[in-house]
Amino acid sequence: MQCVDFLPERIKAGRRRRQRIVKQTYLLGICLAGLVVLGTTRHGRVQAVRAELAQLGSREADISLQLQRRVDLEREKADLYVMQRIDEQLGSRLSTYMLLSELQRLLREPTVLTQLSIETMEVSATGEGGGHVNRSSRPRVAGLPGPGARTVKRVRLTLTGLAREDVDVANFIGQMSACPLFRDVNMGYSRNVRIKDRTARQFQASCYVVR
């Protein structure tokens, strides 16, 4: 069955125009909806990228801080290696000037020092300055550590001085024993000597310097 439209062309044109407008409106709505969906997706991606950039920036700052700390740690490591070598080779990290300054502080008139000897010695690791000493200039005797025994190097201080009486000597030895820089302070001897028609007490003491 064929449908025949007897409406005037003006009405037909208006109907076709309205249908075309409706179709264009639908297409425009679909395009707008697509643009909204695409914009929302792109916005989410942009936010994710920004978050990743912020995270990368934070990581970069952390890496820069770690690199700076690495430089500082390497410098401290080098200083520790130097201190370790000094400790292994010399037996103490204290300078001679510090030892002399401390001895000058401990000396009180009329006590004076006439001779001072500083030497590095090999000490048994079990004794650590307790008396077992292995010196290359002496032959090994019974009781001293053998060639295979573990030894460490310690600085031994031997000093000779003059005092007016035994009380002055005892005070000086007591002050050395109380000083944190000296360990195992031992009296070698104390005897009377004549100096220009006067009698004085000559003494000798030895100790180990702290490591």
C-alpha positions as CSV (number, residue, x, y, z in Angstrom):
1,M,0.0,0.0,0.0
2,Q,1.5,3.3,-1.0
3,C,1.0,6.4,1.2
4,V,0.3,9.5,-0.7
5,D,1.0,12.8,1.0
6,F,-1.3,15.6,-0.3
7,L,0.1,18.3,2.0
8,P,1.5,21.4,0.4
9,E,5.2,21.7,-0.2
10,R,5.5,24.5,2.4
11,I,4.3,22.2,5.1
12,K,6.4,19.3,3.9
13,A,9.5,21.6,3.9
14,G,8.7,22.8,7.4
15,R,8.3,19.2,8.6
16,R,11.6,18.2,7.0
17,R,13.3,21.2,8.6
18,R,12.0,20.3,12.1
19,Q,13.1,16.7,11.7
20,R,16.6,17.9,10.6
21,I,16.7,20.3,13.6
22,V,15.7,17.5,15.9
23,K,18.4,15.2,14.4
24,Q,21.0,18.0,14.7
25,T,19.9,18.6,18.3
26,Y,20.3,14.9,19.1
27,L,23.7,14.8,17.5
28,L,24.8,18.0,19.3
29,G,23.6,16.4,22.6
30,I,25.6,13.3,21.9
31,C,28.6,15.3,21.0
32,L,28.3,17.4,24.2
33,A,27.9,14.2,26.2
34,G,31.0,12.7,24.5
35,L,32.9,15.9,25.2
36,V,31.9,15.9,28.9
37,V,32.9,12.2,29.2
38,L,36.2,12.9,27.4
39,G,36.9,16.0,29.5
40,T,36.2,14.1,32.7
41,T,38.5,11.3,31.6
42,R,41.2,13.7,30.6
43,H,40.9,15.7,33.8
44,G,41.3,12.5,35.8
45,R,44.4,11.6,33.8
46,V,45.8,15.2,34.2
47,Q,45.3,14.9,38.0
48,A,47.0,11.5,38.0
49,V,49.9,12.9,36.0
50,R,50.2,15.9,38.4
51,A,50.2,13.6,41.4
52,E,53.0,11.5,39.8
53,L,54.9,14.7,39.0
54,A,54.6,15.8,42.6
55,Q,55.7,12.3,43.8
56,L,58.7,12.4,41.4
57,G,59.6,15.9,42.7
58,S,59.5,14.6,46.3
59,R,61.6,11.6,45.3
60,E,64.1,13.9,43.6
61,A,64.4,16.0,46.8
62,D,64.9,12.9,48.8
63,I,67.6,11.6,46.4
64,S,69.3,15.0,46.5
65,L,69.3,14.9,50.3
66,Q,70.6,11.3,50.3
67,L,73.4,12.3,47.9
68,Q,74.4,15.2,50.2
69,R,74.3,12.8,53.2
70,R,76.4,10.3,51.2
71,V,79.1,13.0,50.7
72,D,79.1,13.8,54.4
73,L,79.2,10.1,55.3
74,E,82.1,9.4,52.9
75,R,84.0,12.3,54.5
76,E,83.3,10.9,57.9
77,K,84.3,7.4,56.7
78,A,87.6,8.8,55.4
79,D,88.2,10.5,58.8
80,L,87.4,7.2,60.6
81,Y,89.9,5.3,58.3
82,V,92.6,7.9,59.2
83,M,91.8,7.5,62.9
84,Q,91.9,3.7,62.6
85,R,95.3,3.8,60.9
86,I,96.6,6.2,63.6
87,D,95.2,3.9,66.3
88,E,96.8,0.8,64.6
89,Q,100.1,2.4,63.9
90,L,100.7,4.7,66.8
91,G,98.4,3.2,69.5
92,S,96.7,6.5,70.4
93,R,94.9,9.4,68.7
94,L,96.2,12.0,71.2
95,S,98.8,14.5,70.0
96,T,102.1,15.1,71.8
97,Y,101.1,18.7,72.5
98,M,98.0,17.5,74.4
99,L,100.1,15.2,76.5
100,L,102.6,17.9,77.3
101,S,99.8,20.3,78.1
102,E,98.2,17.9,80.5
103,L,101.5,17.1,82.2
104,Q,102.1,20.8,82.6
105,R,98.7,21.2,84.2
106,L,99.4,18.3,86.7
107,L,102.8,19.5,87.7
108,R,102.9,21.6,90.8
109,E,105.9,23.3,92.4
110,P,108.4,22.1,93.5
111,T,108.0,19.0,91.3
112,V,109.7,19.2,88.0
113,L,110.3,16.8,85.1
114,T,113.9,16.2,83.9
115,Q,113.3,13.5,81.3
116,L,110.3,12.4,79.2
117,S,110.1,9.4,76.9
118,I,107.2,8.5,74.6
119,E,107.3,5.3,72.7
120,T,104.9,2.9,70.9
121,M,104.8,-0.6,72.2
122,E,103.0,-3.8,71.3
123,V,100.8,-5.0,74.1
124,S,99.0,-8.2,74.5
125,A,95.3,-7.8,73.5
126,T,94.2,-9.7,76.6
127,G,96.2,-7.4,78.8
128,E,95.6,-4.0,77.1
129,G,98.3,-2.3,78.9
130,G,98.4,-4.6,81.9
131,G,102.0,-5.4,81.5
132,H,102.5,-8.1,78.8
133,V,104.6,-6.2,76.4
134,N,106.3,-7.5,73.2
135,R,109.1,-5.3,72.1
136,S,111.0,-6.1,68.9
137,S,114.2,-5.1,70.6
138,R,113.8,-7.7,73.3
139,P,113.9,-11.5,72.9
140,R,110.6,-13.2,73.7
141,V,110.5,-14.8,77.2
142,A,108.1,-17.0,79.0
143,G,104.8,-15.2,79.8
144,L,105.0,-12.8,76.9
145,P,102.7,-13.2,73.8
146,G,104.2,-15.4,71.1
147,P,104.4,-14.7,67.4
148,G,100.9,-15.9,66.8
149,A,99.3,-14.0,69.7
150,R,97.1,-11.0,69.0
151,T,98.7,-7.7,70.0
152,V,97.8,-4.0,69.9
153,K,99.9,-0.9,69.8
154,R,99.9,1.4,72.8
155,V,101.7,4.6,73.6
156,R,103.8,4.2,76.7
157,L,105.0,7.3,78.6
158,T,108.0,7.2,80.9
159,L,109.0,10.3,82.8
160,T,111.7,11.1,85.3
161,G,111.5,14.0,87.7
162,L,112.6,15.7,90.9
163,A,110.5,16.6,93.9
164,R,111.2,18.0,97.4
165,E,109.9,15.0,99.3
166,D,107.9,11.8,99.0
167,V,104.6,13.6,99.6
168,D,105.1,15.7,96.4
169,V,105.9,12.5,94.4
170,A,102.8,10.8,95.8
171,N,100.6,13.8,95.0
172,F,101.9,13.9,91.4
173,I,101.4,10.1,90.8
174,G,97.9,10.4,92.3
175,Q,97.0,13.2,90.0
176,M,98.2,11.2,87.0
177,S,96.2,8.2,88.1
178,A,93.1,10.3,88.4
179,C,93.7,11.9,84.9
180,P,91.5,10.2,82.2
181,L,94.4,10.5,79.7
182,F,96.7,8.1,81.5
183,R,96.2,4.5,82.5
184,D,98.1,1.9,84.5
185,V,100.3,4.5,86.2
186,N,103.2,2.7,87.9
187,M,106.1,4.0,90.0
188,G,109.5,2.9,88.8
189,Y,111.6,4.1,91.7
190,S,112.1,7.0,94.1
191,R,115.4,7.8,95.7
192,N,117.4,10.6,97.2
193,V,119.9,12.6,95.1
194,R,122.2,15.4,95.9
195,I,121.9,18.6,93.8
196,K,124.1,21.5,94.7
197,D,124.5,20.5,98.3
198,R,120.7,19.9,98.6
199,T,118.8,16.6,98.9
200,A,115.9,15.9,96.6
201,R,113.7,13.0,95.6
202,Q,114.3,11.6,92.1
203,F,111.5,9.5,90.8
204,Q,110.5,7.6,87.7
205,A,107.0,6.7,86.7
206,S,105.4,5.1,83.6
207,C,101.9,4.8,82.2
208,Y,100.0,4.1,79.1
209,V,98.1,6.8,77.1
210,V,94.5,6.2,76.4
211,R,93.6,4.9,72.9
